[in-house]
Amino acid sequence: MSISVIRNNDINLLKIFLECIPSIKDIKEEVLLNSIVIVDNNNIVGNISIELYDKKGLIRYFVFRKSINSNYLTKMIEELIILAKELKLNEIICIADNNDVIELFRGLGFNVINKNIYFDEELYKISNNVNSSYLSYNVK
């Protein structure tokens, strides 16, 4: 398995991977351009993508096969942080809906925040799960 930044010619592979996920209804191609993927035998088996809002990035797709070792997930998020630095972002925002995901991101330096999040001057509301938590990573 390998971890890499998505390339234009990999976008279709990533779309195919994401279309297999029942909870993903709408795939934004511009978000896919800012993705880190795990590839196994020329198949994408994990993805994390960020949607850009000025100097903030919102994690949009964090999808992976259950068989993926947590070390690969950690490495994938670390690579996303490197990408965020290259994009000159100030902050990465994550919305987590379970304790395992919260702890994974906290272990990488994300902090749970209890404040309103604004993107493009609009308040962002968690629509799917009122028990979700916001996490933030200050990109240095």
C-alpha positions as CSV (number, residue, x, y, z in Angstrom):
1,M,0.0,0.0,0.0
2,S,1.1,3.5,-0.7
3,I,-0.1,7.0,0.3
4,S,-0.1,9.9,-2.1
5,V,-1.6,13.2,-3.1
6,I,-4.3,12.8,-5.7
7,R,-3.3,13.6,-9.3
8,N,-5.7,14.7,-12.0
9,N,-5.6,11.3,-13.7
10,D,-6.6,9.6,-10.4
11,I,-9.8,11.6,-10.0
12,N,-11.9,9.1,-11.8
13,L,-10.6,6.3,-9.6
14,L,-11.4,8.4,-6.5
15,K,-14.9,9.1,-7.8
16,I,-15.5,5.4,-8.3
17,F,-14.3,4.7,-4.8
18,L,-16.5,7.4,-3.2
19,E,-19.6,6.5,-5.3
20,C,-19.6,3.1,-3.5
21,I,-20.2,4.8,-0.2
22,P,-24.0,5.0,0.4
23,S,-23.8,8.0,2.7
24,I,-22.1,10.2,0.1
25,K,-24.7,11.7,-2.1
26,D,-22.9,14.5,-3.8
27,I,-19.2,14.4,-4.9
28,K,-17.6,17.8,-5.4
29,E,-14.8,17.4,-8.0
30,E,-13.0,20.6,-6.8
31,V,-12.7,19.0,-3.3
32,L,-11.2,15.9,-4.8
33,L,-8.3,17.9,-6.1
34,N,-7.2,18.4,-2.5
35,S,-7.1,14.8,-1.5
36,I,-4.7,12.2,0.0
37,V,-5.4,8.6,-1.0
38,I,-4.3,5.2,0.1
39,V,-3.7,2.9,-2.9
40,D,-3.5,-0.9,-2.8
41,N,-2.9,-2.8,-6.0
42,N,-4.0,0.2,-8.1
43,N,-7.3,0.5,-6.2
44,I,-8.0,3.4,-3.8
45,V,-8.9,2.0,-0.4
46,G,-8.7,5.3,1.7
47,N,-9.3,9.0,1.1
48,I,-9.2,12.2,3.0
49,S,-10.1,15.5,1.2
50,I,-10.4,19.1,2.2
51,E,-12.7,21.8,0.9
52,L,-11.0,25.2,0.8
53,Y,-12.5,28.3,2.3
54,D,-10.0,31.1,2.0
55,K,-7.4,30.2,4.6
56,K,-9.4,27.4,6.2
57,G,-9.8,23.8,5.0
58,L,-12.8,21.7,6.0
59,I,-12.3,17.9,5.9
60,R,-15.0,16.7,3.6
61,Y,-14.3,13.0,2.7
62,F,-12.6,10.8,5.2
63,V,-13.4,7.3,3.9
64,F,-11.5,4.1,4.2
65,R,-11.9,0.3,4.0
66,K,-12.4,-1.3,7.4
67,S,-9.3,-3.4,6.8
68,I,-7.0,-0.4,6.7
69,N,-4.4,-0.4,9.6
70,S,-4.7,2.7,11.8
71,N,-1.1,3.6,11.0
72,Y,-2.1,4.2,7.4
73,L,-4.9,6.5,8.6
74,T,-2.5,8.4,10.8
75,K,-0.1,8.8,7.9
76,M,-2.9,9.9,5.5
77,I,-3.9,12.7,7.9
78,E,-0.2,13.7,8.4
79,E,0.1,14.0,4.6
80,L,-3.1,16.1,4.6
81,I,-1.5,18.5,7.1
82,I,1.6,18.8,4.8
83,L,-0.8,19.5,1.9
84,A,-2.5,22.2,4.0
85,K,0.9,23.9,4.6
86,E,1.6,23.8,0.8
87,L,-1.8,25.4,0.3
88,K,-0.9,28.1,2.9
89,L,-4.0,27.3,5.0
90,N,-4.1,28.6,8.6
91,E,-6.5,26.0,10.0
92,I,-8.0,22.6,9.2
93,I,-11.5,21.9,10.6
94,C,-12.8,18.4,11.2
95,I,-16.3,17.3,12.1
96,A,-16.2,14.0,14.0
97,D,-19.2,11.9,15.0
98,N,-17.6,9.2,17.1
99,N,-15.0,9.0,19.9
100,D,-12.6,6.8,17.8
101,V,-12.4,9.5,15.1
102,I,-12.1,12.3,17.7
103,E,-9.2,10.4,19.4
104,L,-7.5,9.7,16.1
105,F,-7.5,13.4,15.3
106,R,-6.6,14.5,18.8
107,G,-3.6,12.3,18.7
108,L,-2.4,14.2,15.6
109,G,-2.7,17.6,17.3
110,F,-6.3,18.5,16.6
111,N,-8.1,20.2,19.4
112,V,-11.8,19.9,20.2
113,I,-13.4,23.4,19.9
114,N,-16.6,24.6,21.3
115,K,-17.2,27.7,19.1
116,N,-19.1,28.6,16.0
117,I,-17.3,27.9,12.8
118,Y,-17.7,30.3,9.9
119,F,-16.8,29.7,6.3
120,D,-17.0,32.6,3.9
121,E,-18.7,34.6,6.6
122,E,-21.5,32.1,7.0
123,L,-22.1,30.0,10.2
124,Y,-21.5,26.4,9.4
125,K,-24.1,24.1,11.0
126,I,-23.7,20.3,11.5
127,S,-26.8,19.0,9.8
128,N,-26.5,15.2,10.1
129,N,-25.7,14.6,13.8
130,V,-26.2,17.0,16.7
131,N,-23.7,14.9,18.7
132,S,-20.8,15.6,16.3
133,S,-17.8,17.5,17.5
134,Y,-15.7,20.2,15.8
135,L,-11.9,19.7,15.9
136,S,-9.3,22.3,14.7
137,Y,-5.7,22.0,13.7
138,N,-3.6,25.2,13.5
139,V,-1.4,24.9,10.5
140,K,2.1,26.3,11.2
